[in-house]
Amino acid sequence: MRKKAKDREQKKKLWVHEKMTYSSKVSAKHTSLLRELETEDQEERAEQLRSFHEQVAWKLAMTRGRKDQFQMHCQPSSL
């Protein structure tokens, strides 16, 4: 109850354009939650993309190495 009383006293001191209505408070809270979720989602996507690039780079390196080994073994020896 004390918090509500403090809020009321503070609102009395504010100008009309500085006060927030209930709907504007709810909207602000909703918006901040959406922003948090979006940043978390972006971080997850970035991590997935990084791991995908690492896997692709590793796979390319391995296949290039195999290709080089295969070419070395299949070359006819010049005598």
PyMOL Python script that loads the backbone (N, CA, C, O; Angstrom):
from pymol import cmd

cmd.read_pdbstr("""\
ATOM      1  N   MET A   1       0.813  -1.191   0.000  1.00  0.00           N
ATOM      2  CA  MET A   1       0.000   0.000   0.000  1.00  0.00           C
ATOM      3  C   MET A   1       0.862   1.263   0.000  1.00  0.00           C
ATOM      4  O   MET A   1       0.468   2.288  -0.557  1.00  0.00           O
ATOM      5  N   ARG A   2       2.015   1.188   0.614  1.00  0.00           N
ATOM      6  CA  ARG A   2       2.888   2.352   0.683  1.00  0.00           C
ATOM      7  C   ARG A   2       3.387   2.756  -0.708  1.00  0.00           C
ATOM      8  O   ARG A   2       3.516   3.941  -1.014  1.00  0.00           O
ATOM      9  N   LYS A   3       3.663   1.751  -1.543  1.00  0.00           N
ATOM     10  CA  LYS A   3       4.172   2.049  -2.878  1.00  0.00           C
ATOM     11  C   LYS A   3       3.125   2.815  -3.686  1.00  0.00           C
ATOM     12  O   LYS A   3       3.450   3.769  -4.392  1.00  0.00           O
ATOM     13  N   LYS A   4       1.877   2.389  -3.576  1.00  0.00           N
ATOM     14  CA  LYS A   4       0.806   3.075  -4.295  1.00  0.00           C
ATOM     15  C   LYS A   4       0.665   4.513  -3.809  1.00  0.00           C
ATOM     16  O   LYS A   4       0.452   5.428  -4.604  1.00  0.00           O
ATOM     17  N   ALA A   5       0.784   4.700  -2.511  1.00  0.00           N
ATOM     18  CA  ALA A   5       0.665   6.048  -1.949  1.00  0.00           C
ATOM     19  C   ALA A   5       1.812   6.936  -2.430  1.00  0.00           C
ATOM     20  O   ALA A   5       1.607   8.106  -2.755  1.00  0.00           O
ATOM     21  N   LYS A   6       3.019   6.373  -2.471  1.00  0.00           N
ATOM     22  CA  LYS A   6       4.172   7.141  -2.967  1.00  0.00           C
ATOM     23  C   LYS A   6       3.986   7.512  -4.428  1.00  0.00           C
ATOM     24  O   LYS A   6       4.266   8.639  -4.838  1.00  0.00           O
ATOM     25  N   ASP A   7       3.501   6.533  -5.221  1.00  0.00           N
ATOM     26  CA  ASP A   7       3.259   6.809  -6.635  1.00  0.00           C
ATOM     27  C   ASP A   7       2.230   7.922  -6.814  1.00  0.00           C
ATOM     28  O   ASP A   7       2.391   8.794  -7.668  1.00  0.00           O
ATOM     29  N   ARG A   8       1.190   7.886  -6.018  1.00  0.00           N
ATOM     30  CA  ARG A   8       0.141   8.911  -6.094  1.00  0.00           C
ATOM     31  C   ARG A   8       0.711  10.289  -5.760  1.00  0.00           C
ATOM     32  O   ARG A   8       0.413  11.272  -6.439  1.00  0.00           O
ATOM     33  N   GLU A   9       1.528  10.352  -4.716  1.00  0.00           N
ATOM     34  CA  GLU A   9       2.127  11.630  -4.311  1.00  0.00           C
ATOM     35  C   GLU A   9       3.052  12.161  -5.407  1.00  0.00           C
ATOM     36  O   GLU A   9       3.071  13.359  -5.690  1.00  0.00           O
ATOM     37  N   GLN A  10       3.815  11.260  -6.014  1.00  0.00           N
ATOM     38  CA  GLN A  10       4.709  11.691  -7.083  1.00  0.00           C
ATOM     39  C   GLN A  10       3.924  12.180  -8.297  1.00  0.00           C
ATOM     40  O   GLN A  10       4.313  13.154  -8.942  1.00  0.00           O
ATOM     41  N   LYS A  11       2.826  11.508  -8.605  1.00  0.00           N
ATOM     42  CA  LYS A  11       2.005  11.913  -9.739  1.00  0.00           C
ATOM     43  C   LYS A  11       1.359  13.278  -9.514  1.00  0.00           C
ATOM     44  O   LYS A  11       1.127  14.020 -10.469  1.00  0.00           O
ATOM     45  N   LYS A  12       1.074  13.608  -8.277  1.00  0.00           N
ATOM     46  CA  LYS A  12       0.487  14.918  -7.978  1.00  0.00           C
ATOM     47  C   LYS A  12       1.448  16.044  -8.338  1.00  0.00           C
ATOM     48  O   LYS A  12       1.027  17.136  -8.718  1.00  0.00           O
ATOM     49  N   LYS A  13       2.739  15.768  -8.216  1.00  0.00           N
ATOM     50  CA  LYS A  13       3.745  16.790  -8.476  1.00  0.00           C
ATOM     51  C   LYS A  13       4.068  16.937  -9.968  1.00  0.00           C
ATOM     52  O   LYS A  13       4.648  17.941 -10.381  1.00  0.00           O
ATOM     53  N   LEU A  14       3.693  15.935 -10.776  1.00  0.00           N
ATOM     54  CA  LEU A  14       4.004  15.961 -12.198  1.00  0.00           C
ATOM     55  C   LEU A  14       2.987  16.761 -12.997  1.00  0.00           C
ATOM     56  O   LEU A  14       1.834  16.911 -12.594  1.00  0.00           O
ATOM     57  N   TRP A  15       3.437  17.272 -14.138  1.00  0.00           N
ATOM     58  CA  TRP A  15       2.539  17.933 -15.069  1.00  0.00           C
ATOM     59  C   TRP A  15       1.736  16.850 -15.796  1.00  0.00           C
ATOM     60  O   TRP A  15       2.112  15.678 -15.786  1.00  0.00           O
ATOM     61  N   VAL A  16       0.654  17.244 -16.411  1.00  0.00           N
ATOM     62  CA  VAL A  16      -0.229  16.293 -17.071  1.00  0.00           C
ATOM     63  C   VAL A  16       0.497  15.513 -18.162  1.00  0.00           C
ATOM     64  O   VAL A  16       0.314  14.301 -18.274  1.00  0.00           O
ATOM     65  N   HIS A  17       1.310  16.182 -18.960  1.00  0.00           N
ATOM     66  CA  HIS A  17       1.988  15.507 -20.063  1.00  0.00           C
ATOM     67  C   HIS A  17       3.095  14.570 -19.574  1.00  0.00           C
ATOM     68  O   HIS A  17       3.595  13.764 -20.359  1.00  0.00           O
ATOM     69  N   GLU A  18       3.489  14.653 -18.307  1.00  0.00           N
ATOM     70  CA  GLU A  18       4.531  13.790 -17.759  1.00  0.00           C
ATOM     71  C   GLU A  18       3.963  12.514 -17.134  1.00  0.00           C
ATOM     72  O   GLU A  18       4.704  11.566 -16.873  1.00  0.00           O
ATOM     73  N   LYS A  19       2.677  12.491 -16.900  1.00  0.00           N
ATOM     74  CA  LYS A  19       2.058  11.341 -16.249  1.00  0.00           C
ATOM     75  C   LYS A  19       1.789  10.239 -17.268  1.00  0.00           C
ATOM     76  O   LYS A  19       1.512  10.504 -18.438  1.00  0.00           O
ATOM     77  N   MET A  20       1.877   8.982 -16.791  1.00  0.00           N
ATOM     78  CA  MET A  20       1.582   7.838 -17.655  1.00  0.00           C
ATOM     79  C   MET A  20       0.263   7.221 -17.235  1.00  0.00           C
ATOM     80  O   MET A  20      -0.009   7.045 -16.047  1.00  0.00           O
ATOM     81  N   THR A  21      -0.549   6.895 -18.224  1.00  0.00           N
ATOM     82  CA  THR A  21      -1.800   6.206 -17.929  1.00  0.00           C
ATOM     83  C   THR A  21      -1.520   4.722 -17.750  1.00  0.00           C
ATOM     84  O   THR A  21      -0.423   4.249 -18.043  1.00  0.00           O
ATOM     85  N   TYR A  22      -2.501   4.005 -17.275  1.00  0.00           N
ATOM     86  CA  TYR A  22      -2.343   2.559 -17.088  1.00  0.00           C
ATOM     87  C   TYR A  22      -2.056   1.876 -18.416  1.00  0.00           C
ATOM     88  O   TYR A  22      -1.180   1.015 -18.505  1.00  0.00           O
ATOM     89  N   SER A  23      -2.794   2.263 -19.441  1.00  0.00           N
ATOM     90  CA  SER A  23      -2.599   1.622 -20.746  1.00  0.00           C
ATOM     91  C   SER A  23      -1.211   1.922 -21.314  1.00  0.00           C
ATOM     92  O   SER A  23      -0.613   1.059 -21.956  1.00  0.00           O
ATOM     93  N   SER A  24      -0.693   3.128 -21.090  1.00  0.00           N
ATOM     94  CA  SER A  24       0.645   3.440 -21.589  1.00  0.00           C
ATOM     95  C   SER A  24       1.715   2.661 -20.823  1.00  0.00           C
ATOM     96  O   SER A  24       2.729   2.276 -21.405  1.00  0.00           O
ATOM     97  N   LYS A  25       1.502   2.423 -19.517  1.00  0.00           N
ATOM     98  CA  LYS A  25       2.432   1.602 -18.734  1.00  0.00           C
ATOM     99  C   LYS A  25       2.449   0.172 -19.243  1.00  0.00           C
ATOM    100  O   LYS A  25       3.511  -0.428 -19.402  1.00  0.00           O
ATOM    101  N   VAL A  26       1.252  -0.374 -19.499  1.00  0.00           N
ATOM    102  CA  VAL A  26       1.154  -1.750 -19.992  1.00  0.00           C
ATOM    103  C   VAL A  26       1.805  -1.858 -21.363  1.00  0.00           C
ATOM    104  O   VAL A  26       2.521  -2.819 -21.646  1.00  0.00           O
ATOM    105  N   SER A  27       1.555  -0.878 -22.204  1.00  0.00           N
ATOM    106  CA  SER A  27       2.139  -0.871 -23.545  1.00  0.00           C
ATOM    107  C   SER A  27       3.662  -0.798 -23.479  1.00  0.00           C
ATOM    108  O   SER A  27       4.348  -1.497 -24.224  1.00  0.00           O
ATOM    109  N   ALA A  28       4.187   0.031 -22.605  1.00  0.00           N
ATOM    110  CA  ALA A  28       5.639   0.155 -22.454  1.00  0.00           C
ATOM    111  C   ALA A  28       6.246  -1.158 -21.964  1.00  0.00           C
ATOM    112  O   ALA A  28       7.301  -1.575 -22.442  1.00  0.00           O
ATOM    113  N   LYS A  29       5.585  -1.797 -21.021  1.00  0.00           N
ATOM    114  CA  LYS A  29       6.080  -3.067 -20.497  1.00  0.00           C
ATOM    115  C   LYS A  29       6.062  -4.133 -21.588  1.00  0.00           C
ATOM    116  O   LYS A  29       7.010  -4.905 -21.729  1.00  0.00           O
ATOM    117  N   HIS A  30       4.978  -4.168 -22.355  1.00  0.00           N
ATOM    118  CA  HIS A  30       4.843  -5.127 -23.447  1.00  0.00           C
ATOM    119  C   HIS A  30       5.943  -4.913 -24.492  1.00  0.00           C
ATOM    120  O   HIS A  30       6.544  -5.872 -24.976  1.00  0.00           O
ATOM    121  N   THR A  31       6.193  -3.670 -24.826  1.00  0.00           N
ATOM    122  CA  THR A  31       7.226  -3.335 -25.809  1.00  0.00           C
ATOM    123  C   THR A  31       8.601  -3.738 -25.319  1.00  0.00           C
ATOM    124  O   THR A  31       9.399  -4.272 -26.090  1.00  0.00           O
ATOM    125  N   SER A  32       8.894  -3.493 -24.048  1.00  0.00           N
ATOM    126  CA  SER A  32      10.212  -3.858 -23.525  1.00  0.00           C
ATOM    127  C   SER A  32      10.394  -5.375 -23.516  1.00  0.00           C
ATOM    128  O   SER A  32      11.489  -5.866 -23.792  1.00  0.00           O
ATOM    129  N   LEU A  33       9.344  -6.115 -23.206  1.00  0.00           N
ATOM    130  CA  LEU A  33       9.434  -7.576 -23.241  1.00  0.00           C
ATOM    131  C   LEU A  33       9.665  -8.079 -24.660  1.00  0.00           C
ATOM    132  O   LEU A  33      10.457  -8.996 -24.878  1.00  0.00           O
ATOM    133  N   LEU A  34       8.975  -7.481 -25.620  1.00  0.00           N
ATOM    134  CA  LEU A  34       9.179  -7.870 -27.016  1.00  0.00           C
ATOM    135  C   LEU A  34      10.613  -7.607 -27.465  1.00  0.00           C
ATOM    136  O   LEU A  34      11.212  -8.424 -28.165  1.00  0.00           O
ATOM    137  N   ARG A  35      11.155  -6.470 -27.061  1.00  0.00           N
ATOM    138  CA  ARG A  35      12.547  -6.149 -27.426  1.00  0.00           C
ATOM    139  C   ARG A  35      13.518  -7.161 -26.838  1.00  0.00           C
ATOM    140  O   ARG A  35      14.456  -7.585 -27.512  1.00  0.00           O
ATOM    141  N   GLU A  36      13.300  -7.550 -25.589  1.00  0.00           N
ATOM    142  CA  GLU A  36      14.163  -8.547 -24.960  1.00  0.00           C
ATOM    143  C   GLU A  36      14.101  -9.872 -25.710  1.00  0.00           C
ATOM    144  O   GLU A  36      15.130 -10.503 -25.954  1.00  0.00           O
ATOM    145  N   LEU A  37      12.898 -10.288 -26.071  1.00  0.00           N
ATOM    146  CA  LEU A  37      12.742 -11.544 -26.808  1.00  0.00           C
ATOM    147  C   LEU A  37      13.409 -11.476 -28.177  1.00  0.00           C
ATOM    148  O   LEU A  37      14.018 -12.448 -28.623  1.00  0.00           O
ATOM    149  N   GLU A  38      13.295 -10.336 -28.838  1.00  0.00           N
ATOM    150  CA  GLU A  38      13.917 -10.175 -30.149  1.00  0.00           C
ATOM    151  C   GLU A  38      15.440 -10.248 -30.048  1.00  0.00           C
ATOM    152  O   GLU A  38      16.087 -10.865 -30.894  1.00  0.00           O
ATOM    153  N   THR A  39      16.016  -9.621 -29.019  1.00  0.00           N
ATOM    154  CA  THR A  39      17.473  -9.664 -28.880  1.00  0.00           C
ATOM    155  C   THR A  39      17.947 -11.081 -28.571  1.00  0.00           C
ATOM    156  O   THR A  39      18.983 -11.515 -29.075  1.00  0.00           O
ATOM    157  N   GLU A  40      17.186 -11.808 -27.737  1.00  0.00           N
ATOM    158  CA  GLU A  40      17.540 -13.198 -27.448  1.00  0.00           C
ATOM    159  C   GLU A  40      17.469 -14.034 -28.714  1.00  0.00           C
ATOM    160  O   GLU A  40      18.340 -14.867 -28.964  1.00  0.00           O
ATOM    161  N   ASP A  41      16.432 -13.813 -29.512  1.00  0.00           N
ATOM    162  CA  ASP A  41      16.254 -14.567 -30.752  1.00  0.00           C
ATOM    163  C   ASP A  41      17.394 -14.261 -31.727  1.00  0.00           C
ATOM    164  O   ASP A  41      17.907 -15.161 -32.393  1.00  0.00           O
ATOM    165  N   GLN A  42      17.782 -12.996 -31.806  1.00  0.00           N
ATOM    166  CA  GLN A  42      18.880 -12.617 -32.695  1.00  0.00           C
ATOM    167  C   GLN A  42      20.193 -13.251 -32.250  1.00  0.00           C
ATOM    168  O   GLN A  42      20.991 -13.676 -33.085  1.00  0.00           O
ATOM    169  N   GLU A  43      20.421 -13.318 -30.937  1.00  0.00           N
ATOM    170  CA  GLU A  43      21.639 -13.935 -30.420  1.00  0.00           C
ATOM    171  C   GLU A  43      21.667 -15.427 -30.745  1.00  0.00           C
ATOM    172  O   GLU A  43      22.710 -15.966 -31.114  1.00  0.00           O
ATOM    173  N   GLU A  44      20.515 -16.094 -30.607  1.00  0.00           N
ATOM    174  CA  GLU A  44      20.441 -17.519 -30.922  1.00  0.00           C
ATOM    175  C   GLU A  44      20.705 -17.757 -32.406  1.00  0.00           C
ATOM    176  O   GLU A  44      21.422 -18.688 -32.774  1.00  0.00           O
ATOM    177  N   ARG A  45      20.124 -16.914 -33.251  1.00  0.00           N
ATOM    178  CA  ARG A  45      20.342 -17.052 -34.697  1.00  0.00           C
ATOM    179  C   ARG A  45      21.810 -16.838 -35.050  1.00  0.00           C
ATOM    180  O   ARG A  45      22.363 -17.558 -35.882  1.00  0.00           O
ATOM    181  N   ALA A  46      22.433 -15.860 -34.427  1.00  0.00           N
ATOM    182  CA  ALA A  46      23.839 -15.580 -34.699  1.00  0.00           C
ATOM    183  C   ALA A  46      24.703 -16.772 -34.283  1.00  0.00           C
ATOM    184  O   ALA A  46      25.639 -17.136 -34.995  1.00  0.00           O
ATOM    185  N   GLU A  47      24.397 -17.375 -33.147  1.00  0.00           N
ATOM    186  CA  GLU A  47      25.151 -18.540 -32.679  1.00  0.00           C
ATOM    187  C   GLU A  47      24.970 -19.718 -33.635  1.00  0.00           C
ATOM    188  O   GLU A  47      25.934 -20.415 -33.951  1.00  0.00           O
ATOM    189  N   GLN A  48      23.747 -19.940 -34.091  1.00  0.00           N
ATOM    190  CA  GLN A  48      23.497 -21.019 -35.042  1.00  0.00           C
ATOM    191  C   GLN A  48      24.251 -20.780 -36.343  1.00  0.00           C
ATOM    192  O   GLN A  48      24.815 -21.710 -36.919  1.00  0.00           O
ATOM    193  N   LEU A  49      24.259 -19.546 -36.798  1.00  0.00           N
ATOM    194  CA  LEU A  49      24.955 -19.208 -38.036  1.00  0.00           C
ATOM    195  C   LEU A  49      26.462 -19.417 -37.885  1.00  0.00           C
ATOM    196  O   LEU A  49      27.112 -19.936 -38.793  1.00  0.00           O
ATOM    197  N   ARG A  50      27.019 -19.013 -36.738  1.00  0.00           N
ATOM    198  CA  ARG A  50      28.452 -19.216 -36.491  1.00  0.00           C
ATOM    199  C   ARG A  50      28.809 -20.697 -36.505  1.00  0.00           C
ATOM    200  O   ARG A  50      29.796 -21.098 -37.122  1.00  0.00           O
ATOM    201  N   SER A  51      28.010 -21.504 -35.828  1.00  0.00           N
ATOM    202  CA  SER A  51      28.308 -22.939 -35.776  1.00  0.00           C
ATOM    203  C   SER A  51      28.166 -23.566 -37.162  1.00  0.00           C
ATOM    204  O   SER A  51      28.939 -24.455 -37.520  1.00  0.00           O
ATOM    205  N   PHE A  52      27.195 -23.117 -37.936  1.00  0.00           N
ATOM    206  CA  PHE A  52      27.027 -23.635 -39.294  1.00  0.00           C
ATOM    207  C   PHE A  52      28.249 -23.304 -40.143  1.00  0.00           C
ATOM    208  O   PHE A  52      28.749 -24.160 -40.874  1.00  0.00           O
ATOM    209  N   HIS A  53      28.733 -22.064 -40.051  1.00  0.00           N
ATOM    210  CA  HIS A  53      29.911 -21.660 -40.824  1.00  0.00           C
ATOM    211  C   HIS A  53      31.144 -22.459 -40.409  1.00  0.00           C
ATOM    212  O   HIS A  53      31.959 -22.832 -41.253  1.00  0.00           O
ATOM    213  N   GLU A  54      31.278 -22.718 -39.118  1.00  0.00           N
ATOM    214  CA  GLU A  54      32.414 -23.508 -38.639  1.00  0.00           C
ATOM    215  C   GLU A  54      32.338 -24.929 -39.187  1.00  0.00           C
ATOM    216  O   GLU A  54      33.355 -25.485 -39.600  1.00  0.00           O
ATOM    217  N   GLN A  55      31.152 -25.519 -39.196  1.00  0.00           N
ATOM    218  CA  GLN A  55      30.988 -26.877 -39.716  1.00  0.00           C
ATOM    219  C   GLN A  55      31.291 -26.931 -41.211  1.00  0.00           C
ATOM    220  O   GLN A  55      31.944 -27.861 -41.684  1.00  0.00           O
ATOM    221  N   VAL A  56      30.820 -25.942 -41.942  1.00  0.00           N
ATOM    222  CA  VAL A  56      31.065 -25.900 -43.387  1.00  0.00           C
ATOM    223  C   VAL A  56      32.554 -25.729 -43.663  1.00  0.00           C
ATOM    224  O   VAL A  56      33.101 -26.389 -44.546  1.00  0.00           O
ATOM    225  N   ALA A  57      33.208 -24.852 -42.917  1.00  0.00           N
ATOM    226  CA  ALA A  57      34.636 -24.627 -43.114  1.00  0.00           C
ATOM    227  C   ALA A  57      35.426 -25.906 -42.821  1.00  0.00           C
ATOM    228  O   ALA A  57      36.360 -26.239 -43.551  1.00  0.00           O
ATOM    229  N   TRP A  58      35.057 -26.611 -41.769  1.00  0.00           N
ATOM    230  CA  TRP A  58      35.744 -27.851 -41.417  1.00  0.00           C
ATOM    231  C   TRP A  58      35.536 -28.890 -42.512  1.00  0.00           C
ATOM    232  O   TRP A  58      36.477 -29.575 -42.914  1.00  0.00           O
ATOM    233  N   LYS A  59      34.308 -29.003 -42.989  1.00  0.00           N
ATOM    234  CA  LYS A  59      33.990 -29.992 -44.021  1.00  0.00           C
ATOM    235  C   LYS A  59      34.751 -29.685 -45.314  1.00  0.00           C
ATOM    236  O   LYS A  59      35.263 -30.595 -45.965  1.00  0.00           O
ATOM    237  N   LEU A  60      34.823 -28.421 -45.680  1.00  0.00           N
ATOM    238  CA  LEU A  60      35.576 -28.041 -46.878  1.00  0.00           C
ATOM    239  C   LEU A  60      37.054 -28.365 -46.733  1.00  0.00           C
ATOM    240  O   LEU A  60      37.688 -28.851 -47.669  1.00  0.00           O
ATOM    241  N   ALA A  61      37.595 -28.092 -45.557  1.00  0.00           N
ATOM    242  CA  ALA A  61      39.009 -28.382 -45.326  1.00  0.00           C
ATOM    243  C   ALA A  61      39.270 -29.881 -45.429  1.00  0.00           C
ATOM    244  O   ALA A  61      40.270 -30.297 -46.013  1.00  0.00           O
ATOM    245  N   MET A  62      38.384 -30.688 -44.870  1.00  0.00           N
ATOM    246  CA  MET A  62      38.560 -32.138 -44.914  1.00  0.00           C
ATOM    247  C   MET A  62      38.439 -32.665 -46.335  1.00  0.00           C
ATOM    248  O   MET A  62      39.239 -33.504 -46.751  1.00  0.00           O
ATOM    249  N   THR A  63      37.463 -32.195 -47.079  1.00  0.00           N
ATOM    250  CA  THR A  63      37.283 -32.699 -48.448  1.00  0.00           C
ATOM    251  C   THR A  63      38.418 -32.240 -49.348  1.00  0.00           C
ATOM    252  O   THR A  63      38.823 -32.979 -50.245  1.00  0.00           O
ATOM    253  N   ARG A  64      38.938 -31.048 -49.134  1.00  0.00           N
ATOM    254  CA  ARG A  64      40.091 -30.589 -49.923  1.00  0.00           C
ATOM    255  C   ARG A  64      41.302 -31.461 -49.627  1.00  0.00           C
ATOM    256  O   ARG A  64      42.051 -31.835 -50.530  1.00  0.00           O
ATOM    257  N   GLY A  65      41.482 -31.780 -48.344  1.00  0.00           N
ATOM    258  CA  GLY A  65      42.604 -32.642 -47.968  1.00  0.00           C
ATOM    259  C   GLY A  65      42.475 -34.016 -48.593  1.00  0.00           C
ATOM    260  O   GLY A  65      43.467 -34.567 -49.073  1.00  0.00           O
ATOM    261  N   ARG A  66      41.288 -34.578 -48.600  1.00  0.00           N
ATOM    262  CA  ARG A  66      41.075 -35.888 -49.215  1.00  0.00           C
ATOM    263  C   ARG A  66      41.304 -35.820 -50.718  1.00  0.00           C
ATOM    264  O   ARG A  66      41.890 -36.726 -51.310  1.00  0.00           O
ATOM    265  N   LYS A  67      40.838 -34.743 -51.324  1.00  0.00           N
ATOM    266  CA  LYS A  67      40.995 -34.583 -52.771  1.00  0.00           C
ATOM    267  C   LYS A  67      42.479 -34.520 -53.133  1.00  0.00           C
ATOM    268  O   LYS A  67      42.908 -35.137 -54.108  1.00  0.00           O
ATOM    269  N   ASP A  68      43.258 -33.777 -52.353  1.00  0.00           N
ATOM    270  CA  ASP A  68      44.695 -33.678 -52.598  1.00  0.00           C
ATOM    271  C   ASP A  68      45.372 -35.035 -52.426  1.00  0.00           C
ATOM    272  O   ASP A  68      46.237 -35.402 -53.222  1.00  0.00           O
ATOM    273  N   GLN A  69      44.985 -35.779 -51.394  1.00  0.00           N
ATOM    274  CA  GLN A  69      45.569 -37.100 -51.173  1.00  0.00           C
ATOM    275  C   GLN A  69      45.208 -38.038 -52.314  1.00  0.00           C
ATOM    276  O   GLN A  69      46.051 -38.811 -52.770  1.00  0.00           O
ATOM    277  N   PHE A  70      43.976 -37.979 -52.774  1.00  0.00           N
ATOM    278  CA  PHE A  70      43.522 -38.845 -53.864  1.00  0.00           C
ATOM    279  C   PHE A  70      44.300 -38.532 -55.135  1.00  0.00           C
ATOM    280  O   PHE A  70      44.702 -39.447 -55.853  1.00  0.00           O
ATOM    281  N   GLN A  71      44.517 -37.256 -55.420  1.00  0.00           N
ATOM    282  CA  GLN A  71      45.241 -36.875 -56.629  1.00  0.00           C
ATOM    283  C   GLN A  71      46.696 -37.318 -56.555  1.00  0.00           C
ATOM    284  O   GLN A  71      47.283 -37.689 -57.571  1.00  0.00           O
ATOM    285  N   MET A  72      47.275 -37.282 -55.374  1.00  0.00           N
ATOM    286  CA  MET A  72      48.669 -37.691 -55.234  1.00  0.00           C
ATOM    287  C   MET A  72      48.815 -39.190 -55.480  1.00  0.00           C
ATOM    288  O   MET A  72      49.800 -39.623 -56.079  1.00  0.00           O
ATOM    289  N   HIS A  73      47.860 -39.975 -55.030  1.00  0.00           N
ATOM    290  CA  HIS A  73      47.932 -41.437 -55.179  1.00  0.00           C
ATOM    291  C   HIS A  73      47.590 -41.870 -56.606  1.00  0.00           C
ATOM    292  O   HIS A  73      48.069 -42.911 -57.058  1.00  0.00           O
ATOM    293  N   CYS A  74      46.795 -41.115 -57.305  1.00  0.00           N
ATOM    294  CA  CYS A  74      46.341 -41.515 -58.638  1.00  0.00           C
ATOM    295  C   CYS A  74      47.245 -41.011 -59.761  1.00  0.00           C
ATOM    296  O   CYS A  74      47.058 -41.409 -60.911  1.00  0.00           O
ATOM    297  N   GLN A  75      48.198 -40.166 -59.470  1.00  0.00           N
ATOM    298  CA  GLN A  75      49.076 -39.666 -60.514  1.00  0.00           C
ATOM    299  C   GLN A  75      50.028 -40.776 -60.961  1.00  0.00           C
ATOM    300  O   GLN A  75      50.608 -41.483 -60.138  1.00  0.00           O
ATOM    301  N   PRO A  76      50.177 -40.915 -62.273  1.00  0.00           N
ATOM    302  CA  PRO A  76      51.123 -41.914 -62.758  1.00  0.00           C
ATOM    303  C   PRO A  76      52.555 -41.471 -62.456  1.00  0.00           C
ATOM    304  O   PRO A  76      52.899 -40.295 -62.577  1.00  0.00           O
ATOM    305  N   SER A  77      53.348 -42.406 -62.075  1.00  0.00           N
ATOM    306  CA  SER A  77      54.721 -42.080 -61.769  1.00  0.00           C
ATOM    307  C   SER A  77      55.529 -41.977 -63.063  1.00  0.00           C
ATOM    308  O   SER A  77      55.444 -42.844 -63.933  1.00  0.00           O
ATOM    309  N   SER A  78      56.281 -40.948 -63.169  1.00  0.00           N
ATOM    310  CA  SER A  78      57.070 -40.747 -64.399  1.00  0.00           C
ATOM    311  C   SER A  78      58.448 -41.330 -64.196  1.00  0.00           C
ATOM    312  O   SER A  78      59.213 -40.861 -63.353  1.00  0.00           O
ATOM    313  N   LEU A  79      58.766 -42.349 -64.964  1.00  0.00           N
ATOM    314  CA  LEU A  79      60.073 -42.992 -64.912  1.00  0.00           C
ATOM    315  C   LEU A  79      60.806 -42.860 -66.184  1.00  0.00           C
ATOM    316  O   LEU A  79      61.929 -43.350 -66.303  1.00  0.00           O
TER     317      LEU A  79
END
""", "prot")
cmd.dss("prot")
cmd.show_as("cartoon", "prot")
cmd.util.cbc("prot")
cmd.orient("prot")
